[in-house]
C-alpha cells in the first residue's frame, strides 16, 4: 500500500494533515462518523507537534484485511518528549486540569492507539481507524 | 447584499448576519474572522450573528476554542452568536475529545436561528 507523508512544522500543516486524512477516508468509502473520527484524531495529534515539538511528520497508509479497510496514521516528532505518558493518557475533568495534549480523547476516537516517547528526542503516536463493512 | 473580505463571507439578513463557513479552519483564519466580525458588528449595528458550519468537515478542540473566543467577543458587544449546520461527524468527534462546547448556542437551521435572534431582541 502506498504511504503518504506530510511534514508538520506550522499551523497550516495541521490542516493539511487533517485534510489529507479526510480525503483518503472519503476515497476508500469510510462512513461519515469514521471519517470525522480519524480526521479529528489526526488534527489533535498534529497540533501537539506544532505546539510542543520542533517538527514532525504524519504518515498515512491504507490497511486492509479480510473483512475491513482501515487507515493508519503515524505522527512522529522531534521534540522534548512526554515525561509521564500514563498521566498524559488519564482522563481528567476540566476543573482538575489536563496536560492539554488531547490524548485521552484522541484514543477514544480510534480503534488502535499507541504512543512512545523519549525525553529529549521526541514522540511517536500510531492510530488506526477501521471502518466495518 | 453579501459582503466578502479575506475569504470570509458576511450575508446580512434583516438585523442579523450569516457567516457561511467553508473548507478548513485554522487559528489564522479564526483570528481574521474575529477581527473582521467585530468590525462588521460595529459598522453595521448587527443584532445577531449566525455561524453556518455546514461547509466545515474538519474541526478539533482547539478550533472550537477559537470559535468560543469569537462568540464571547460578539456577546461583549451585545450581539448573540448562534451556530447551525454542525454535522453528525463533527459533533461526534468534538464530544469524544471533550471539546469545550458549553458556550455553544445551537439552532437546527438558519431560519430557526433568525427567529431566535428576533425573539431575543423583542424581549429586551
Interface residues (C-beta under 8 A of the other chain):
Chain A: X11 X12 X14 X15 X18 X19 X22 X32 X33 X35 X36 X37 X39 X40 X41 X43 X44 X47 X94 X102 X104 X105 X106 X108 X109
Chain B: X24 X25 X26 X27 X28 X57 X58 X59 X60 X61 X62 X63 X87 X88 X89 X90 X92 X93 X94 X96 X97 X98 X99 X100
